[in-house]
């Protein structure tokens, strides 16, 4: 094993830190249609452009889904609307594996593009191709209100739909009272495979479903209930997290929040199996340590079991509403809108602004930026552009400030942000080695920097500091070279707090433990063994391997005095009655593989044959030792 490579690679990963100033607004797009239209969600396209989904108000009576395709050159390629003569509002658009798109929301119509209405609002799913042509549509729900909020595609082409339902008939198998989380699994063709409800007697609002690496699901939103599936309401509306298996069976649930309203809206998954929950909170007690005023962005970082690791509030003294949260290298990106003009939001342009915040993995703000003009500006969704910029979608009523183009109406508005990076690397090599960095070789203590252009077009800087570390001094292993089988031996190497020792024991059956510069070995077979040790310093520089050969005997130091042991039955069955035959036995000892004595007996008179009852011992492998006048014999004993 090349320890130098392993340790150096670890240090490289740990030493890279990235610092960025507030990002630049590099482009924007207002979608002007002659009507009020609101951006709700955004998805990138294969050609480098994007599609925005929202709703368009043709009149007070008729509101439809609106999809707008924008090219990589920031020009509108096509505009399509979908719906009937009543109200249709989308909440999410995603790209599908076949190059098309799914738009999910809810529909009130029963004509036009809407093939069926099952009562009041239905969860409505629309499939379109890359040119916006409607391929098929499906309505899901019952006789009451059923709202589609989010959708997740599986690798097999099927989908999970996160909906909020008040129905208890039609497609909805049951209702706990008020509105429930309603989870559907739908085939690639839009047919229901199964559906599940979760909640209590009050209202639950289902925001998002995420798929975990182990095929389980996280369902997240908010709950007002204190019964049913909801175990511990903290007051008012809480964040409510549900974990299920891949078939929707509830495994556990958690509430997060305080005595006021806490509305969950977004989840980001961590690489270690944990997750970060996001939404808006008015609380200042319970799980919430601070509130700046009215609603704040509130994040909760959890381990895989849902236990809180840290939580943070972000915002000012007015309403700050989080809509989307996405994980990224080194932290998380938060998008929503803010009416505040103080504390974390000093740059508000007037009324509400899009408010974009980047935080580090520990929850502290890296940068924050408000975008908009003197009127209402709102962010509802975001995605990453192919060149690693940030596309933020929502709507604007402004015609000043950051808004370059506007109408007399409310317009869809998409902005693109680009960061400049200052990437610093602390690097280490061992004496005699060299490092290739940015096309040049370095072999002495040195510093260097290179400027570069980030993929979305910003001037950035990469720098490094190289430290050359000497190898540790060579050493040898101290300890007994002749040991008894199934006996314990302690070995040591020179004490040195500046190095880490790596021991390897080559033997058939052993247990070992390492404490600092010492290793305890329980040799578990007869014959020979080898102990190896390497010292590695903080620079990842190792010593040569030190070796110690060990002879493992059955009799102690005088093998010529060997007298056989006959212990039977071995393995020992349920009766646990063991018979031992050996010459001039004086003492019997049995130890487990950790070296702990579990049975011992001193014989009053020497014996050649003896029986003992071992019914008190658990199943396992033990070491049986027989003490004679001047020798000790050991062998393995198995209890089944």
C-alpha positions in Angstrom: 0.0 0.0 0.0 1.3 3.4 -0.9 0.7 5.4 2.3 2.3 8.5 0.9 -0.3 8.8 -1.9 -3.2 8.1 0.5 -2.2 10.7 3.1 -1.2 13.3 0.5 -4.5 12.9 -1.3 -6.4 13.3 1.9 -4.5 16.5 2.7 -5.2 17.9 -0.7 -8.9 17.3 -0.3 -9.0 18.9 3.1 -6.8 21.9 2.3 -8.8 23.3 -0.7 -10.8 26.3 0.4 -12.9 28.6 -1.9 -13.8 32.2 -1.1 -16.1 34.3 -3.3 -17.4 37.8 -3.4 -21.0 38.5 -4.2 -21.7 37.1 -7.7 -22.2 39.2 -10.8 -25.6 39.5 -12.6 -24.3 38.5 -16.1 -27.7 38.3 -17.9 -31.4 38.5 -17.4 -34.6 37.8 -19.4 -38.0 39.3 -19.0 -40.8 37.3 -20.6 -43.3 39.9 -22.0 -46.6 38.4 -23.2 -49.1 41.2 -23.0 -50.6 39.6 -19.9 -49.5 39.1 -16.3 -47.4 35.9 -16.1 -45.5 34.4 -13.2 -42.4 32.3 -13.3 -42.7 29.2 -11.0 -40.0 26.8 -12.0 -37.0 26.4 -14.4 -35.2 23.6 -16.1 -32.1 23.6 -18.4 -32.2 22.3 -22.0 -29.7 20.1 -23.9 -28.7 23.0 -26.2 -27.6 25.3 -23.3 -30.8 27.2 -22.9 -33.6 26.8 -20.4 -37.4 26.4 -20.1 -39.4 28.4 -17.6 -42.8 27.2 -16.4 -45.4 29.5 -14.9 -49.0 30.7 -15.2 -50.4 33.3 -17.5 -53.5 35.4 -16.6 -55.6 35.7 -19.8 -58.4 37.1 -17.6 -59.7 36.7 -14.0 -61.6 33.6 -15.1 -58.8 32.0 -17.3 -55.4 31.2 -16.0 -53.2 28.6 -17.8 -49.9 26.8 -17.6 -47.2 28.8 -19.5 -43.9 27.3 -20.8 -41.3 29.5 -22.5 -38.1 28.1 -24.1 -35.1 30.5 -24.1 -32.0 29.7 -26.2 -28.4 29.8 -25.0 -28.2 33.2 -26.7 -31.0 34.4 -24.3 -33.6 34.7 -27.1 -37.2 33.3 -26.8 -37.5 30.2 -29.1 -41.1 29.4 -28.4 -44.0 30.1 -26.0 -46.8 27.6 -25.3 -49.8 27.7 -22.9 -51.8 24.7 -21.7 -55.2 24.4 -20.0 -58.9 25.2 -20.3 -61.3 28.0 -19.6 -60.8 28.0 -15.8 -57.6 28.1 -13.6 -54.4 26.0 -14.1 -51.3 26.8 -12.1 -48.0 24.9 -12.4 -45.5 24.4 -9.6 -42.7 22.4 -11.1 -41.0 21.6 -14.5 -38.4 18.8 -14.9 -36.6 17.4 -17.9 -37.3 13.7 -18.6 -34.9 10.9 -19.8 -36.4 11.0 -23.3 -35.6 14.7 -23.9 -39.1 16.0 -23.1 -40.5 17.8 -20.0 -43.1 17.2 -17.4 -45.0 20.2 -15.9 -46.9 19.5 -12.6 -49.4 21.7 -10.8 -53.2 21.8 -10.5 -56.1 22.4 -12.8 -59.7 23.5 -12.3 -60.8 23.2 -15.9 -62.7 20.3 -17.6 -62.2 21.4 -21.2 -59.5 22.5 -23.6 -56.3 20.6 -22.9 -57.7 19.2 -19.6 -59.3 15.9 -20.4 -60.9 15.3 -17.0 -61.8 17.1 -13.8 -62.6 14.9 -10.8 -63.8 17.7 -8.6 -62.6 21.2 -7.7 -58.7 21.4 -8.3 -57.0 18.2 -9.5 -53.3 17.5 -9.5 -52.5 18.0 -13.2 -49.5 16.5 -15.1 -48.6 17.6 -18.6 -45.9 15.9 -20.8 -44.4 18.0 -23.6 -41.6 17.4 -26.1 -38.6 19.6 -26.6 -40.6 22.0 -28.9 -43.4 22.4 -26.4 -45.9 20.1 -28.2 -48.4 18.5 -25.7 -47.9 14.7 -25.8 -50.3 13.7 -23.0 -51.9 15.0 -19.8 -53.3 13.3 -16.7 -55.5 14.5 -13.9 -55.2 12.9 -10.4 -57.5 13.4 -7.4 -60.9 13.2 -5.9 -63.9 15.4 -5.3 -62.1 17.9 -3.2 -58.9 19.9 -3.7 -55.7 18.1 -4.8 -52.6 20.2 -5.6 -49.5 18.9 -7.4 -46.4 20.5 -5.8 -43.3 18.5 -6.9 -42.2 15.6 -9.1 -39.1 13.3 -9.1 -38.1 11.0 -11.9 -36.7 7.5 -11.3 -34.1 5.8 -13.4 -36.8 3.4 -14.8 -38.8 6.3 -16.2 -41.5 6.2 -13.5 -42.2 9.2 -11.2 -42.9 10.1 -7.6 -45.4 13.0 -7.2 -45.6 15.1 -4.1 -49.2 16.5 -3.8 -51.4 18.0 -1.1 -54.9 16.4 -0.9 -58.2 17.1 0.8 -60.0 14.3 -1.0 -60.9 10.9 0.3 -62.3 9.4 -2.9 -61.5 9.1 -6.6 -57.8 8.3 -6.9 -57.2 9.2 -3.2 -57.4 6.1 -1.0 -58.0 7.9 2.3 -57.7 11.1 4.2 -56.7 11.7 7.8 -58.5 15.0 8.1 -57.9 18.5 6.6 -55.2 18.3 3.9 -52.7 15.4 3.8 -49.4 14.6 2.2 -50.4 12.6 -0.9 -47.6 10.6 -2.5 -48.2 8.9 -5.9 -45.9 6.7 -7.9 -46.8 7.1 -11.6 -45.5 5.1 -14.6 -43.7 6.7 -17.5 -47.0 6.9 -19.3 -48.7 8.7 -16.4 -50.7 5.8 -14.9 -50.9 5.5 -11.1 -48.9 2.5 -9.8 -49.7 3.2 -6.2 -50.6 6.1 -3.8 -50.3 6.8 -0.1 -51.6 9.4 2.4 -49.8 10.7 5.5 -51.0 13.2 8.1 -53.3 13.9 11.0 -56.7 15.5 11.6 -55.4 19.1 10.8 -53.6 20.4 7.6 -50.4 19.0 6.1 -48.8 20.7 3.1 -46.5 18.4 1.0 -43.6 20.4 -0.6 -41.1 18.0 -2.0 -40.0 14.3 -2.3 -36.4 13.2 -2.5 -34.9 9.8 -3.2 -32.2 8.5 -0.9 -29.2 6.3 -2.0 -30.7 3.3 -0.2 -33.9 3.6 -2.2 -35.9 5.1 0.6 -37.8 8.4 0.2 -37.8 11.7 2.2 -41.2 13.5 2.2 -41.0 17.1 3.4 -43.4 20.0 4.0 -45.3 21.2 7.0 -48.0 20.1 9.4 -50.4 21.5 11.9 -51.6 18.1 13.2 -51.0 16.6 16.7 -52.3 13.1 15.9 -52.4 10.5 13.2 -49.0 10.0 11.7 -47.7 13.2 13.3 -45.9 12.4 16.5 -44.8 15.6 18.1 -46.2 19.0 17.0 -44.2 21.9 18.5 -46.9 24.5 18.1 -48.7 26.0 15.1 -47.3 24.9 11.8 -44.1 22.8 11.9 -41.6 21.5 9.4 -42.7 17.8 9.0 -40.3 15.2 7.6 -41.4 11.7 6.8 -39.1 8.8 5.8 -40.6 5.9 3.9 -39.2 2.9 2.0 -39.3 2.8 -1.8 -42.9 1.6 -1.7 -44.1 4.4 0.5 -44.4 2.6 3.8 -43.8 5.0 6.7 -40.5 4.2 8.6 -40.3 7.3 10.8 -41.3 11.0 11.0 -40.0 14.1 12.7 -41.2 17.6 13.6 -39.0 20.7 13.6 -39.8 24.2 14.6 -41.2 26.3 17.5 -44.5 27.7 18.7 -45.1 29.9 15.7 -45.5 29.1 12.0 -42.6 27.0 10.4 -43.3 26.1 6.7 -41.0 23.6 5.1 -40.4 24.0 1.3 -37.0 22.4 0.3 -34.5 19.6 0.9 -30.9 19.2 -0.1 -29.2 15.8 0.3 -25.7 15.4 1.8 -23.1 12.9 0.5 -23.0 11.2 3.9 -26.6 10.3 3.9 -27.8 13.3 5.9 -29.8 16.2 4.6 -30.6 19.9 5.0 -34.2 21.1 5.4 -35.2 24.6 4.4 -38.2 26.8 4.6 -39.5 29.9 6.4 -40.0 30.3 10.2 -41.6 32.8 12.4 -40.6 31.0 15.6 -37.9 32.0 18.1 -38.2 29.0 20.5 -38.2 25.3 20.4 -35.7 24.2 17.7 -35.3 27.8 16.4 -32.6 29.7 18.2 -33.2 33.1 16.6 -35.8 35.1 14.7 -35.0 38.4 13.1 -38.7 39.4 12.5 -41.7 37.9 10.8 -40.6 35.1 8.4 -36.9 34.2 8.1 -35.2 31.7 5.9 -34.6 28.8 8.3 -32.2 25.8 7.6 -31.9 22.6 9.7 -28.9 20.3 9.0 -29.6 16.7 10.1 -27.8 13.4 10.3 -29.3 10.3 8.4 -31.6 9.6 11.3 -33.1 13.1 11.3 -31.3 14.4 14.4 -30.4 18.1 14.3 -26.7 18.9 13.8 -27.1 22.7 13.4 -29.8 25.2 12.5 -29.6 28.8 11.3 -32.0 31.7 10.5 -31.3 34.2 7.7 -33.0 37.5 6.9 -34.1 40.8 8.3 -37.0 42.3 10.3 -39.6 41.8 7.6 -40.7 38.8 5.6 -38.0 36.5 4.1 -39.5 33.5 2.3 -37.4 30.6 1.2 -38.6 28.8 -2.0 -35.8 26.5 -3.1 -32.6 25.0 -1.7 -29.9 23.3 -3.7 -26.7 21.6 -2.6 -23.4 22.4 -4.3 -19.7 22.0 -3.8 -18.8 23.6 -0.5 -22.2 24.5 0.6 -25.8 25.4 -0.4 -27.7 27.9 -2.6 -30.9 29.4 -1.2 -33.4 31.3 -3.3 -36.7 33.1 -2.5 -37.7 36.6 -1.8 -37.3 39.3 0.9 -39.1 42.4 2.0 -36.3 43.1 4.6 -33.8 46.0 4.2 -31.5 45.3 7.2 -29.4 42.6 9.1 -28.6 40.0 6.4 -30.4 42.0 3.6 -28.9 45.5 3.4 -29.3 45.9 -0.4 -33.0 45.7 -0.9 -34.2 47.8 -3.9 -37.7 48.3 -2.6 -40.8 46.2 -1.9 -39.7 42.6 -2.2 -36.6 41.5 -4.0 -35.3 38.1 -5.2 -33.0 37.1 -2.4 -30.2 34.7 -3.2 -27.9 33.4 -0.4 -24.9 31.1 -0.6 -24.0 29.4 2.6 -21.0 27.2 3.6 -21.4 23.6 4.8 -21.5 24.8 8.4 -24.4 27.1 7.7 -22.6 30.4 7.8 -23.3 32.9 5.0 -20.7 33.1 2.2 -22.5 35.8 0.3 -26.0 37.2 -0.2 -27.5 39.3 -2.9 -30.9 41.0 -3.4 -32.1 41.4 -7.0 -34.9 43.6 -8.4 -36.3 47.1 -8.6 -38.6 49.3 -6.6 -41.7 47.1 -7.0 -42.3 43.4 -6.3 -39.7 40.9 -7.4 -39.9 37.3 -6.4 -37.7 34.2 -7.0 -39.6 30.8 -7.0 -37.0 28.4 -8.5 -33.5 28.0 -9.6 -31.2 25.6 -11.5 -27.5 25.4 -12.4 -26.6 26.4 -16.0 -24.2 24.2 -18.0 -21.4 26.6 -17.4 -22.0 26.5 -13.6 -23.8 29.8 -13.3 -27.0 30.1 -11.3 -30.3 30.6 -13.1 -32.9 32.1 -10.9 -36.6 32.2 -12.1 -39.5 34.2 -10.8 -41.3 37.3 -11.7 -41.0 41.1 -11.6 -43.3 44.1 -11.5 -40.4 46.5 -11.5 -39.0 48.6 -14.4 -35.9 49.9 -12.7 -33.0 48.8 -10.6 -31.7 45.4 -11.9 -34.7 45.0 -14.3 -33.6 46.0 -17.8 -36.8 45.3 -19.7 -40.4 45.4 -18.4 -44.0 45.9 -19.5 -47.0 47.4 -17.7 -47.8 43.9 -16.5 -46.1 41.4 -14.2 -43.5 39.5 -16.2 -41.6 36.2 -15.8 -38.0 37.2 -14.9 -34.9 35.0 -15.2 -31.5 36.2 -14.0 -28.2 34.5 -14.4 -25.5 34.9 -11.7 -21.8 34.1 -12.0 -19.2 33.9 -9.3 -15.5 34.7 -9.3 -13.4 32.3 -7.3 -10.3 32.7 -5.2 -9.2 29.1 -4.8 -6.3 28.5 -2.4 -4.5 25.2 -2.0 -2.2 24.2 0.9 -0.1 21.4 -0.6 2.5 19.1 0.9 5.2 16.8 -0.6 8.0 14.7 0.8 11.7 15.4 0.5 12.9 14.4 -3.0 9.4 14.5 -4.6 8.1 17.1 -7.0 4.7 18.5 -7.6 3.1 19.3 -11.0 0.8 22.4 -10.5 -0.7 24.4 -13.4 1.8 23.0 -15.9 5.0 23.6 -13.8 7.0 21.4 -11.4 7.9 22.4 -7.9 10.2 20.6 -5.4 11.0 23.2 -2.8 9.0 25.3 -0.4 7.2 27.8 -2.6 4.1 29.8 -3.5 2.5 30.5 -6.8 -0.7 31.8 -8.3 -2.5 31.7 -11.7 -5.4 33.7 -13.0 -8.2 32.0 -14.9 -11.7 32.6 -16.3 -14.5 30.7 -14.6 -16.8 28.7 -16.9 -19.5 31.4 -16.7 -17.0 34.1 -17.6 -15.6 35.7 -14.4 -11.9 36.5 -13.7 -10.8 34.3 -10.9 -7.6 33.3 -9.1 -6.0 30.0 -8.2 -3.1 30.0 -5.7 -1.0 27.5 -3.8 1.5 27.2 -1.0 3.8 24.2 -1.1 5.5 22.7 2.0 8.3 20.1 1.7 8.3 17.6 4.7 11.1 15.4 5.7 10.7 11.6 6.1 10.5 10.3 9.7 13.5 8.4 11.0 13.5 4.6 10.6 12.7 2.4 13.6 12.4 -1.2 14.8 9.7 -3.2 16.6 10.3 -4.3 20.2 8.6 -7.4 21.7 8.7 -11.2 22.2 9.7 -13.2 19.2 8.5 -16.5 20.8 4.9 -16.6 22.1 2.3 -19.2 23.0 -0.7 -19.8 20.7 -3.8 -18.0 22.0 -1.7 -15.8 24.2 -1.4 -12.1 24.3 1.8 -10.1 23.5 2.5 -6.3 23.6 4.8 -4.8 20.9 6.0 -1.2 20.8 7.8 1.2 18.5 9.5 4.5 19.4 7.2 7.1 20.9 6.7 10.0 18.5 3.6 12.3 18.6 4.3 13.7 15.2 3.7 10.5 13.3 0.8 8.0 12.9 1.7 4.3 13.2 0.1 1.7 10.9 0.5 -1.9 12.1 -0.3 -5.1 10.1 -0.4 -8.5 11.6 0.1 -11.5 9.2 -1.5 -14.5 10.8 -4.4 -16.8 10.3 -6.5 -16.0 13.4 -5.7 -12.8 15.4 -7.3 -10.0 17.2 -5.3 -6.8 17.8 -5.7 -3.3 19.1 -3.5 -0.2 18.7 -2.9 2.5 21.3 -0.5 5.2 20.2 2.9 3.5 19.6 1.8 0.1 21.0 -0.1 -2.9 19.6 -1.6 -5.7 21.5 -1.8 -9.0 19.6 -3.6 -12.2 20.5 -1.8 -14.8 18.4 -4.5 -17.3 17.3 -2.7 -20.2 15.6 0.5 -22.3 15.7 3.4 -21.7 13.4 5.0 -18.4 12.5 3.6 -14.9 12.1 4.9 -11.5 11.0 4.3 -8.0 12.5 4.7 -5.0 10.2 4.7 -1.3 11.1 5.0 2.0 9.2 5.2 5.5 10.6 3.6 8.3 8.6 4.0 12.0 9.4 1.5 14.9 8.8 3.0 15.4 5.3 2.1 11.8 4.4 5.7 10.8 4.3 6.3 7.2 5.5 9.2 5.3 6.9 10.4 2.1 5.4 8.4 -0.9 6.8 9.7 -2.4 10.0 9.3 -6.2 10.3 9.3 -8.6 13.3 9.1 -12.4 12.8 7.3 -14.3 15.6 7.3 -18.1 16.4 4.0 -19.2 17.8 4.5 -22.3 20.0 2.0 -24.7 21.7 4.0 -25.2 24.9 5.6 -22.0 25.9 9.4 -21.6 25.6 10.2 -25.3 26.1 8.7 -27.1 23.1 10.6 -30.3 23.7 8.6 -30.9 26.9 5.4 -31.0 24.9 2.6 -33.1 26.2 -0.5 -33.5 24.2 -4.0 -32.3 25.2 -7.1 -34.3 24.4 -10.2 -32.2 24.8 -13.5 -33.6 23.6 -16.1 -33.1 22.2 -14.6 -30.1 20.3 -16.7 -28.4 19.0 -18.8 -28.6 22.2 -22.5 -29.0 21.7 -25.5 -27.9 23.8 -24.7 -30.2 26.8 -21.5 -28.2 27.4 -19.7 -31.0 29.2 -16.1 -31.0 28.3 -13.6 -33.9 28.9 -9.9 -33.2 29.1 -7.1 -35.7 29.1 -3.4 -34.6 29.7 -0.6 -35.6 31.9 -0.3 -34.1 35.4 -2.8 -31.3 35.1 -2.6 -28.7 37.8 -4.7 -25.8 36.5 -7.3 -25.2 33.7 -8.0 -21.8 32.2 -10.3 -20.7 29.4 -10.1 -17.3 27.8 -12.1 -15.5 25.1 -10.3 -14.0 22.1 -10.0 -10.7 23.8 -7.7 -12.4 26.3 -10.3 -12.1 29.2 -10.4 -15.2 31.5 -13.9 -16.7 31.5 -13.2 -19.9 33.4 -10.3 -21.0 35.7 -9.9 -23.9 38.1 -6.9 -25.0 40.2 -6.9 -28.7 40.8 -6.2 -29.9 44.4 -4.3 -32.9 43.1 -2.7 -33.5 39.7 -5.0 -35.3 37.3 -4.7 -37.0 34.0 -8.4 -36.8 33.2 -11.0 -34.2 34.2 -14.5 -33.0 33.2 -16.0 -29.5 33.4 -19.4 -28.1 32.8 -19.3 -24.9 30.5 -23.1 -24.3 30.3 -22.5 -20.7 31.5 -20.4 -19.8 28.4 -22.0 -18.3 25.2 -21.3 -19.6 21.8 -18.0 -18.7 20.3 -14.3 -19.4 20.0 -12.1 -19.7 23.1 -8.6 -20.6 24.1 -8.1 -23.6 26.4 -4.9 -23.6 28.5 -3.6 -26.6 30.6 -0.9 -25.9 33.2 1.4 -28.8 34.2 4.3 -28.7 36.6 6.6 -26.8 34.3 4.8 -26.0 31.1 1.6 -24.6 29.6 -0.3 -26.0 26.7 -3.0 -24.2 24.7 -5.5 -25.1 22.0 -8.6 -23.6 20.4 -12.0 -24.6 21.9 -15.3 -24.0 19.9 -18.7 -23.8 21.6 -21.6 -24.2 19.3 
